[in-house]
Amino acid sequence: MISENDGTASLDLALSVAAEFGLRKKDAAAIAAEVGAAVADWRAVAAQAGIRKAEVDRMASAFEHDDLARASA
């Protein structure tokens, strides 16, 4: 859980509680951007690792969502 009171996994929630983890919101946003950039090409990396398309498609929801696009922007 990101917050004691909310089990939602979202970028907005993570940024809103950043101070509870000793981070300024600006720094938390920068970390989110770094993570977004690191996983942006996840499909290509999975293909290079020999992961079958069916497995890649099953993992897509973990990587392809609005929060990732927002973090990478």
KALINZI-V593543 format. One record per pair of residues at least 12 apart in sequence whose ideal C-beta (glycine too) atoms are under 8 Angstrom apart, sorted by the first residue. I is the first residue (numbers start at 0). J is the second residue. If there is no record, write none. Layout:
I:J, I:J
This chain:
1:13, 1:16, 2:15, 2:16, 2:19, 9:66, 10:31, 10:66, 10:69, 10:70, 11:66, 13:27, 13:31, 14:27, 14:28, 14:31, 28:70, 31:70, 32:70, 32:71, 34:70, 35:67, 35:68, 35:70, 35:71, 36:71, 38:62, 38:67, 39:67, 39:71, 41:58, 41:62, 42:55, 42:62, 45:58
